Amino acid sequence: MEKVCVLGAGSTPYGKLGESLVEMIVGASAGAIEDAGIEPREIGAAYISNVFGIADKQVHLGPVIMSRLGIPERPSLSIESACGSGSVSFREAYANVAAGFYDAVLVTGAEKVTHTGTAWTTTYFAYCSDFFYEGSAGASFPGLFASMARAYMSEYGATEEDFARVAVKNHDNGMLNPKAHLRKKITVDDVLSSAVVASPLKLYDCCPFSDGASSAIVCSERFAKEHGGKYVEVIGSGRGGSPAALQDRKHMTTIDSTRIASEAAYRMAGISPSDVDFAEVHDCFTIAEVVNGEDLGFFEKGKGVEAAREGKTARGGEIPLNPSGGLKSKGHPIGATGVGQVAEAYEQLTGAAGERAVKGAEVGLTHNFGATGASCAVHIFRGA
C-alpha cells in the first residue's frame, strides 16, 4: 500500500451563504488546489459528498464540478452517508490512493440548505433516519438525541448544566475560527435559558444547519514530496456501523459504530487514544460529543461530562475536542462536515490554525458519523 497524505485544504466560510452549491464547491476546491501547489490536471479523480443537492436543483455533481475545474475527462464519484458523507468520501479517496489507482485526488463536500427553511430541512433530514420506525412517527433527530441524553442522565447522573458546558467550550473555540457559522460567546446560563427543542436539549445544545463547502487534496507520499509543500500523513482509517433505529440498539449511551471505527483506526495507526493530541468529534448535539468522546476511548463510560466539567476537553486541556468549534459553533453543512474536519486537522498539524492552534500537536483524529451513529468513519493524521 502507498502511504497516503493530505497536501492541501480549502473551505468556504460556514453559515448562510449567497453562493450556489456548485459555486461553493468550486471555490473550496480551487482553494485546496492552490494550497497544495498543484494544477487541476494533476488530479486523477474526485470524491464528492452531498446529501441535499436537490434543494439547490443540482445532483450528479461530479461531472459538473470537474467541468468547472477544467478537467471534465476525470472520473468522479458522488457519495451520500447522511451527516457522515464527508468522512466516507475521504475514506474512498484514501483507499484509492493507497491502492495505487491514483497519485492525487480531490475530495470535497458541500451543502446548500439555509434558503429552504428549518421546517423543510428538518423534514428531509429525517429521511436519513430509519424513517419507517422513527421519522414517520414524528421522531426527528433532536428528539432522538434527546432520548440518548435522557438515558445518559439516568445512567450516569449527568445534568443539563453538564451538557451546557460542552456548548460553551465549543463556542469559545469557534470565536477563534474566522470561518465558523456561530462566532458568538455564550455562557452556561445562556444555554439553559435558551428555547427547549427536545427536552433536555435546548437551542444552544443543537448545531445549526449551515451552507458551506470544504475540500482537500489526498495524494501519495511520493507525490507530496515531489511537490514540496506542507503535508500530513494519514496513519489510520476505520469505518463502523450500528443499527439505524435506536430501538434496535443494545445501549442508548454507546454508539457502536464509533467504537468499531476508532478501534480499527487505532490498530492501523499503531497507537492508543492517549497518543492523540486533539480530535474533531461529531457534536451535532452536546450529548453526541460526550458519548463519542467516551466511545473513542478518551474517557471511561460515564466520565465524559466530568472531563468537560474539569476542562480536560478545552483547547489547553488533556485532550482538546473540537478546536475548530465543532458542528456546534463552526457549523454543519452536512456533506461538507467530514471534509471540514480533515481540513482542520491539516491546518492544526501544519501550523496554519492561527489562534485556535493546539500547542505541540503532532497527532490528530477526526470522527464523523451519519444519523444517530448508524454509519461512522474515523481517521488519524500525523504531521510530517
MILO-972167 format. One line per 8 residues: their letters; for each residue x negated, y negated, z negated of C-alpha. Coordinates in steps of 0.001 Angstrom, whole numbers, plus 524288, in hexadecimal, padded with zeros to 5 digits. Layout:
BEGIN
A) X/Y/Z  ...
***
This chain:
BEGIN
MEKVCVLG) 80000/80000/80000  7FBD1/7F231/802DD  7FA46/7E8D7/7F785  8052C/7DECF/7F896  8045B/7D052/7F572  80C6A/7C3EB/7F57F  8050E/7B9A3/7FD42  80E87/7AE45/7FCE8
AGSTPYGK) 81BE0/7A9E7/7F82C  825BF/79F42/7FAB6  832D6/79B37/7F50E  83D1E/790EA/7F6D5  84257/78A81/7EA98  84D73/79238/7E475  85A77/78B56/7E26C  86550/78594/7EAA2
LGESLVEM) 85E8A/78344/7F79F  862D0/77D18/8045C  85B00/785C6/80D81  86103/79180/81447  85D5E/79F6B/810BE  85498/7A090/81CA6  84E32/7935C/81A47  84AE8/79727/80C48
IVGASAGA) 844CC/7A414/81056  83CCF/79DE2/81B2A  8380C/7933C/811F1  833ED/79CAA/8073B  82DA3/7A5D5/8111D  82619/79AF0/817B8  8213C/79703/80A42  81C9C/7A4D1/80756
IEDAGIEP) 815E9/7A5EE/8148F  80EE7/798FD/81276  80B34/79CBE/80487  8055A/7A979/8097B  7FD8F/7A268/813F0  8026E/7AB1E/81EE8  809C9/7A99A/82BB1  81797/7AECD/82DBF
REIGAAYI) 8129E/7B7EF/8386B  80A98/7BF3C/82E21  8171C/7C3CB/82778  81A8C/7D1AA/82B6D  82864/7D265/82606  831E2/7CBEB/81CB5  83A66/7D0AE/8117C  845CC/7C7AF/80EAD
SNVFGIAD) 84EB5/7C842/802CC  85C16/7C1EA/802B5  86953/7C57B/7FD0C  87325/7BB33/8016E  86E97/7B71C/80EF4  87CBF/7B735/81314  87EF4/7AB65/80A3A  8766A/7A34C/81367
KQVHLGPV) 87B3E/7AA40/81FA9  86E68/7B147/82254  86B65/7BFA6/820A9  86165/7C7A7/82878  8578F/7BDEF/82359  84B15/7C4E2/82778  84AE8/7C1DE/83606  84FC6/7B410/8337D
IMSRLGIP) 844B6/7B130/829F8  83A3F/7B794/83254  83ED3/7AFA8/83E08  83E0A/7A313/83631  8302C/7A6A4/8320B  82C3B/7A8E9/84035  82A6C/7B79E/83F26  83753/7BD4F/8441D
ERPSLSIE) 830CA/7C9EA/84866  82D21/7CDA7/83A73  835FC/7D77B/83387  83DBA/7D3C3/8277E  84637/7DA64/81D64  85161/7D42D/815D0  85342/7D99A/8081A  85E5D/7D8AA/7FE37
SACGSGSV) 85DAF/7DDC4/7F053  86616/7D3BE/7E93D  85DE7/7CB13/7E028  85261/7D455/7E1F9  851A0/7D244/7F0A4  8452A/7CA33/7F030  83D3F/7D415/7E88D  84206/7DF34/7F135
SFREAYAN) 83DA5/7D776/7FD2D  8307A/7D573/7F6BF  82F91/7E401/7F3C5  83215/7E756/8021B  827E0/7DD7B/8065B  81E3D/7E31F/7FC8D  820C5/7F120/800E3  81F1C/7EE32/80F53
VAAGFYDA) 8124A/7E6FE/80D5E  80D60/7F181/80407  81092/7FBE2/80E31  808BD/7F490/81869  813EE/7F140/82192  810C9/7E2C0/820F4  8055A/7DA41/81CBE  80E25/7CF02/818A0
VLVTGAEK) 81CC8/7CD1A/81742  82631/7C295/812F5  82F9C/7C521/807D3  83A0C/7BAEC/805DA  84704/7B96C/7FEFD  85179/7AF06/7FE91  85F4F/7ABB9/7FAB2  86899/7A0B0/7FE33
VTHTGTAW) 874BD/7A10F/7F5A1  876E0/7947D/7EDEF  87F89/78E9E/7F88A  88964/799AD/7F6D7  88D1C/7968F/7E8C7  88C77/79EC4/7DC7C  89938/7A61D/7DEC8  8954F/7AB1B/7EC47
TTTYFAYC) 88780/7AE8D/7E81D  88BD3/7B585/7DBB5  895D3/7BD75/7E35A  88C66/7C19F/7EE00  881A2/7C403/7E426  88A93/7CD85/7DD08  889CD/7D616/7E92E  87BE6/7D944/7E4D4
SDFFYEGS) 88158/7E0AB/7D916  887FD/7EDEE/7D9BF  893C9/7E681/7DE83  89DA6/7F196/7DD7C  89B63/7F2AB/7CED2  896C6/7E4FE/7CB3F  89934/7D9D3/7D4A4  8A6C9/7DE2B/7D8AD
AGASFPGL) 8AA94/7DE8A/7CA47  8A621/7D07B/7C854  898C4/7D37E/7C28B  88F70/7C971/7C84B  88109/7C96A/7C4D0  8825B/7BFC9/7B976  88C2C/7C912/7B35B  883AC/7D4FE/7B59A
FASMARAY) 877AA/7CEA8/7AFA4  88004/7C98B/7A478  8838F/7D7B7/7A1A3  87519/7DAEC/7A11A  872C7/7CF63/79809  87DB4/7D3CF/78EDE  87811/7E180/78E8D  86A80/7DC21/78B8A
MSEYGATE) 86FC7/7D393/78090  876F7/7DF26/77ABA  86B64/7E85B/77BB2  86059/7DF54/77792  866A6/7D42D/77008  86310/7C99D/779D0  86A3E/7BCA3/779AE  86EA5/7B2DB/783D6
EDFARVAV) 863C8/7A9F4/77EF3  859DD/7B46B/78284  85E9E/7B478/79094  85EDD/7A596/790AC  85056/7A51E/78D7C  84D7E/7AC5E/79A21  854A7/7A1E8/7A1E8  84D87/796F3/79AC1
KNHDNGML) 8404F/79D22/79D66  842FA/79EF7/7ABDA  847E0/79110/7AD66  83B68/78C50/7A6C9  833AF/793D0/7B116  83C66/78F27/7BC1E  839F0/78108/7B842  82BF2/78347/7BCF1
NPKAHLRK) 83013/78929/7C9F4  8325A/77EBF/7D461  83A5F/7884D/7DC8B  8438F/78CCF/7D1B0  85244/78B3B/7D323  85537/78755/7C508  84A32/77E83/7C05E  85131/77B03/7B3F2
KITVDDVL) 84CA5/77C7A/7A5F2  856C9/782DF/79D2A  857E1/78695/78ED2  85DAE/79236/787D5  8693B/7899A/7841A  86B1A/785DE/79263  86C0F/79432/79604  87543/797B1/78AF1
SSAVVASP) 87E3F/78C32/78DB7  87EDA/78E61/79C64  88B13/79431/7A273  88DE5/7A284/7A005  88CA9/7AA1A/7ACBC  88E8E/7B7DC/7A75C  88CE9/7B90B/798B0  882AD/7B939/7931E
LKLYDCCP) 87C47/7B344/79F2C  87D53/7A496/7A0CC  87AD6/79C5C/7ACD3  86C8D/79A61/7A92B  86AB9/7A910/7A775  86D7E/7AA9D/7B5FA  864CF/7A7BF/7C1A2  86A00/79F03/7CC83
FSDGASSA) 86D23/7A2D2/7DA78  86294/79C2E/7E287  85EBF/7997D/7F083  85095/79BDF/7F3F8  8466B/7A3FB/7FB05  83954/7A9F6/7F76D  82F34/7B0A3/7FFEF  82242/7B7AE/7FE7C
IVCSERFA) 817D3/7BD34/80761  814C0/7CB50/803E7  8087D/7D116/809D9  7FD7B/7DAD7/808A8  7F1CA/7D74D/80047  7E94B/7D798/80C67  7F218/7CDAD/81322  7F1F7/7C4FC/80712
KEHGGKYV) 7E327/7C52C/80627  7E1A9/7C263/814A2  7E9E5/7B625/81333  7E2BB/7B152/80731  7EE2C/7ABB8/7FFA9  7F290/7ADE3/7F1B7  7F9EF/7BA87/7EFD8  7FF0D/7C39D/7E55D
EVIGSGRG) 7FF29/7D262/7E5C1  80B93/7DA5E/7E442  80748/7E4FD/7DACE  81451/7EB0C/7D729  8219C/7ED18/7DD60  82D4B/7F48F/7D83E  83BB5/7F61C/7DAF3  846BF/7FBEF/7D303
GSPAALQD) 85566/7FD63/7D26D  86091/7FE16/7C8A2  86F09/8017B/7C9F4  875C8/7F627/7D0CC  88115/7F578/7C71C  87E6A/7F272/7B8D1  88862/7FCB8/7B4CA  87FA1/80755/7BA7C
RKHMTTID) 87395/803B2/7B293  86F1D/80A73/7A649  86B38/7FDAC/79FC0  87007/7EFB0/7A104  86376/7EA29/79B5B  859BD/7F0DC/7A45A  857EB/7EF09/7B2F5  85223/7FBC1/7B7C9
STRIASEA) 84E5F/7F656/7C513  84570/7EC79/7BE6F  83F0E/7F6F5/7B637  83D3D/80033/7C1CE  837FD/7F5C9/7CB04  82EA0/7EFFE/7C10B  8294B/7FD33/7BCED  82653/8003A/7CB2A
AYRMAGIS) 81FC5/7F300/7CD16  8178D/7F449/7C0BA  81383/801F7/7C4BD  80F43/7FD77/7D240  807E4/7F1D4/7CC95  80172/7FA0A/7C206  80549/7F06B/7B768  80EAD/7EF55/7ABFC
PSDVDFAE) 81860/7E47B/7A895  80E7A/7DE93/79F34  80579/7DBB4/7AAC0  80F5E/7D289/7B11E  80CBA/7C409/7AEEB  819F7/7BED0/7B370  82664/7C3CD/7B9B7  83136/7BE64/7C224
VHDCFTIA) 83D28/7C59D/7BCF5  84AC5/7C60C/7C2F0  85240/7BD4F/7B979  85F2A/7BB48/7C084  864CF/7BA4D/7B2C1  85D52/7B885/7A612  860AA/7C653/7A1B1  85A11/7CB53/7AE0D
EVVNGEDL) 84CDA/7C5A4/7AA46  84E0A/7CB85/79CB0  8518C/7D942/7A126  84822/7D962/7AC9D  83CDF/7D486/7A442  83EDF/7E09F/79BF8  840A9/7E9FD/7A757  83450/7E4BA/7ADBE
GFFEKGKG) 82D1B/7E969/7A1A2  82975/7DC29/79C11  8317C/7DE2F/78FA5  837D8/7E949/78857  84668/7EAF7/78A4A  84DBA/7E0E7/78249  841B8/7D83C/780B8  84391/7CF9E/78CB8
VEAAREGK) 84B3D/7C522/7858F  84176/7C556/77A73  8368E/7C2F0/7844F  83DEB/7B743/789DE  840AA/7B22F/77C31  8322D/7B2DC/778B8  82D96/7AC54/78548  826E1/7B86E/78AA9
TARGGEIP) 82D37/7B687/797FB  82A06/7A805/79918  81FE1/7A338/7A2CB  81571/7A33C/79832  81A4F/7AFA1/7919B  815B1/7BDB0/7919B  81CE0/7C132/79E2E  8227D/7B560/7A54F
LNPSGGLK) 82F30/7B8C9/7AC31  833F4/7B088/7B790  829D3/7A59F/7B7C8  83096/7A0F4/7C43F  83D24/79E69/7BCA8  84303/7AB3F/7C123  8502B/7ACB1/7C79F  855CE/7A514/7BC3B
SKGHPIGA) 84ED9/7984C/7BF61  84749/79A27/7CC02  853C2/79F64/7D234  8593C/7AB52/7D8FF  85A36/7AA96/7E7E2  85D89/7B8FB/7E813  855EC/7BDE0/7F3DF  84A4B/7B52B/7F09F
TGVGQVAE) 848F6/7B7F7/7E21E  84004/7C3D4/7E2B7  8371B/7BD81/7ECCD  836E4/7B121/7E4A2  831E2/7B925/7D936  826CF/7BE12/7E1DB  823BA/7B00E/7E5BA  82311/7AC6B/7D74A
AYEQLTGA) 819D4/7B7B4/7D452  8114E/7B3A8/7DFC8  810C7/7A587/7DB2B  80DF9/7A964/7CD16  802CC/7B263/7D0F9  7FC9A/7A920/7DADB  7FCAE/79D20/7D225  807AE/79648/7D96B
AGERAVKG) 81211/7962B/7CEB2  80EBE/788B8/7C97C  8144D/78505/7BC37  81B92/791D5/7BAA7  80F31/79A08/7BC1E  80D38/7A53A/7B2A0  7FF53/7A31E/7ADE1  7F5C1/7AE02/7B0DF
AEVGLTHN) 7FFC5/7B653/7B809  7F9E4/7C167/7BFF3  8053E/7CAEE/7C151  81365/7C768/7C443  81FD6/7CF5E/7C5BA  82C65/7CCA6/7CD2F  83956/7D33E/7C9FD  84575/7D19B/7D24E
FGATGASC) 851F2/7D984/7D24D  85F07/7DA41/7D936  86C72/7D8F6/7D2DD  86BE9/7DD8E/7C49A  85F3F/7E4C4/7C74C  86419/7EF1C/7D0C0  857F5/7ECFE/7D917  84AD7/7E7AE/7D4B9
AVHIFRGA) 83D18/7E513/7D988  8311D/7E194/7D178  82416/7DCEF/7D6CB  8172F/7DA41/7D014  80CFA/7D0B3/7D50E  7FED5/7CE11/7D1A1  7F6E7/7C225/7D519  7EBF9/7C4E8/7DEB2
***
